[in-house]
Amino acid sequence: MTDTRPGRGGPARTAASAGRVGPSPDGASLAAGAGPAGAAATVRPAQVAARDSGRSWSLPTTIAALAVGGGVLLVLRSPHVAGSYGFCPSLLLGIACPGCGGMRATADLLHGDVASAWSYNPLVVVGLPLVLALTARWFADARADRPPWSPPAWLAWVGLGLVLAFWVLRNVPALTPYLGPLAVP
């Protein structure tokens, strides 16, 4: 049964009352707040599609620009100097968190030193290519005008479990030379 009350999606709902721009159910073109076709400010479906496709590029482009800016900052200002980016709160706890050494590992990867990056944070060395691949997929989806890929919920839980396992294992004294940060600045 269709709900015919205004604003509920039934026949009584019009494009103008819903604030919708574009074609009405009967095929006439409507503008926001305007009447049927022939109104002064009509928006054609092609204009709406062009506007919406530009919107799909904005978030991945912004995130990629921020990542490039952060990479440039890491190349110009070394995180290997003690206190150059503040101090790590996990120093107060005396244990290495999953992100400890991540900034230094990223800086070393940007300089092409994979072995040194691994000694600071193996999770960054393994995870960064995955993040780059997912970002490339995001751009490909935006280019093809598809909605971005959304991973299943269980994958997020598996990822969280892996990060927590890495956190515990890198603080086991026998594994610290392999998983722990090389040195704390």
N, C-alpha and C positions, 0 to 999 in steps of 0.2 A: 504494500500500500504506500502511495506517495504522500508525503506530508505537504500540504498545500499552503501552510502558513508562510507569510513573507519571511525571507531570509533563511528558510529551511531547505532550499534546494528543489522545491516542487515547482509546479507551473507558475505559481504566483511570484516567484523570484525572477526579477529581471536583471539584465546586465547592469543597468544604471543603478538599481537599488543595491546590488552587490558590490558596486565600485569596480566592476570588471570592464576591461577595455578589450575590444576586438569584436568578432562576429557574435551576433545574438543567436539563439537557437533557431530562429526562422531564417537565418542567413544574412540578415541586415548587419551592417557595420555600426558599432556603437563606440562612442568615446566616453570617458569617465564623466558622469554627470550630464551627458547629452542624451537627446532622444534618439529615435531611429535614424536610419540612413538619411543622408542629406544634411546632417547637422554640420556646423562650421568646422569643428575640430574632430575629424574622424581619424582613427588609427587603423591601418590595414594590417592583416595578419603577417605579411612579410616584414613590416616594420617591428611588430611585436617579436617575431622570431629573431630578427637581427639584434634587437635590444637584449633578449634573453640569452642568446649565444655569447654575447660579450660578457655577460655576467658570469658565465661558467669559467671564464679564464681568470677572473679577478683573484680568487682565493689562491689557486696554485701559483699564480705569478707573484703574488705578494709574499707567500711563504718562501718561494725560490729566491726572491730578491733579498729577503731577510737572511736566508742561509748564505748567500753569496757575500753579503755584507759582513756577516759573522766570520766567514772564512778569510776575507780580506783583513779584518781586524786581527785574527789569529796569525796571519802571515806577517803583519806589520808589528805586532806587539806580542812578544813571546810569553806564553804561560809558564815557561820553565823558570822564570825569575820569581822568587818568593814574594808573595804579596802583590804581584802585578795585576791580579784580578780580584783582590780581596783574599779572604781566607775561607777554607772549607769547613762548614759546621761539623762534619764528621770527625774532624781533628779533636773536638771536645769529647767525643765518645770513645776515641781510641780504636775504632774499627773502620775498615774501608767500605764505603757504600758502593752500590753497583755503578755509580757514575764517577767515582774517584779515579782521577787520571784521564777522564774522558776528554777534557779540553786539551790536555797535553798530547793525548793520542791523536786527536783530530788535527792538531797543529803538525804533528809528525807525519800524518798521512798526507797533508797538504804539501809537505816538503818531500814526499816520496819515500819516507823511511818507515816501511811497514814493520820491520822487526822491532824498532824502538816503540812504535805505536802499540804493538802487541804487548810489549812489556809494561806499558802504562795501563791499558785497558783492552783486553781481548774482545769484550762485548762490543765496543765501538768498531773495532776492525771487522767483526763479523756483521754487525748490524747496519753499518753505514752503506754498504752496497745494497742491502735490502731496502733501506729507506730511499736510496737513489732510484732503484728499480720501481718502487711504488710511486715515486714522484713522476717518473717518466710515464708510467701507466696513467696517472692522473691527467697529465698533459695530453696523452693520446686520446683519452676519453673526452676531454674538453674539445679537442680538435674534431673529433668525430661527432660532436654534439650529443654524446651519450651521458647519462648520469654517471658520476664517479663510482668506481668499484667499492663496494662496502664489504669488508671481511665478515665472516660469520662470528657470532658472539663467542663461540667456543675458542676461536683462534686468539682472541684477546686474553682469555683466561690462561691458555697455554703460554702465551708470551709473558704474562705476569708471573706464572709459575717458573719459567726459565730465568727470568730476572731475579726472582727471590732465591732460586737455587744457586745462581751465580754469586749472589750476595753472601750466602752462607759459605759456599765453597771457597771463595776468595779470602775468607777470614780463618780458614782451617790452616794452622801453622805449617803443615806438610805441603799444602798446595799454594801457599802465599808466593813462593818464588815463581810459580807458573801463572797464577791468576791475579795476584795482588798487584797494586800499583808499584812500579819500580822504586820510586822514591816519593816522599811527600814533600812538597815545596815548603 
